[in-house]
Amino acid sequence: MGMLDGKTAIVTGGGQGVGRGIALALAAEGAGVTVAARTESKVQAVAAEISERGGSALALVCDVNELDDIQACVDRTVEHFGTIDILVNNAQQVPHGHLLEVSDEACMAAWTSGPLASIRFMRLCHPYLKDGGVIINQGSGSSLKTDPSGMGVYAGVKSAIQSITRAAAMEWGADGIRAITLMPVAMSPAMENWKGFNPDGFAALQERFALKRVGDAEVDIGRVVAFLCSDTASYMTGTTVNIDGGDAYLR
């Protein structure tokens, strides 16, 4: 018996990194999972991994920048699983650079793939999430930094997501829907590449954490998300959960 037996989840950006870890952990607790992302080979691989472990998954190609793709993802999930109980908005295009360097196109892509995509998914899933559904939106500790230089646009869109999540918790609580912002730190393909390229820099990064390590996407992040989506956490909403090993963003 799993904490999420009989539940259905959508995980955007589920083809790698934190999204993959969350998808695997939700499936391990009994949820049927739609793994959605832009790269077909990646979502197929994660869905196959879930199936090999005895879980149930649907792989969907979905560009969260496109409203038609979002609508199709919701429709196909309902067609396949019957409903939607959990929505994890994890996908996000990341704008790098200082404010004078980030292009308008990068700013718009960050907004469209992050806050706007989250709103669109939340609205379309709302009818199915009533009476017990959970929304997990991906925030970032960068929005807590006293000096977010070099990541201001990214921190800005993540701050917007946090505010949107809080609004959903307050506006939709009467509908039986919970909404939580997640601020995780975990290994990802990009971080793995950086570790190989700059091992000294990676070692210095780990020293910044109270626990002296970077989290595992499934074990450290995904399992907490599974708990947050379970009935055991039914009184948690409108809050922000940091899963960061004690990362000192405010120091």
Secondary structure, DSSP 8 states (H G I E B T S, - for coil): --TTTT-EEEEETTTSHHHHHHHHHHHHTT-EEEEEES-HHHHHHHHHHHHHTT-EEEEEE--TT-HHHHHHHHHHHHHHHS---EEEE-------S-TTTS-HHHHHHHHIIIIIHHHHHHHHHHHHHTTT-EEEEE--GGGG-S--TT-HHHHHHHHHHHHHHHHHHHHHGGGT-EEEEEEE-B--HHHHHHHHH-HHHHHHHHHTSTTSS-B-IIIIIIHHHHHHTSGGGTT--S-EEEESTT--TT-
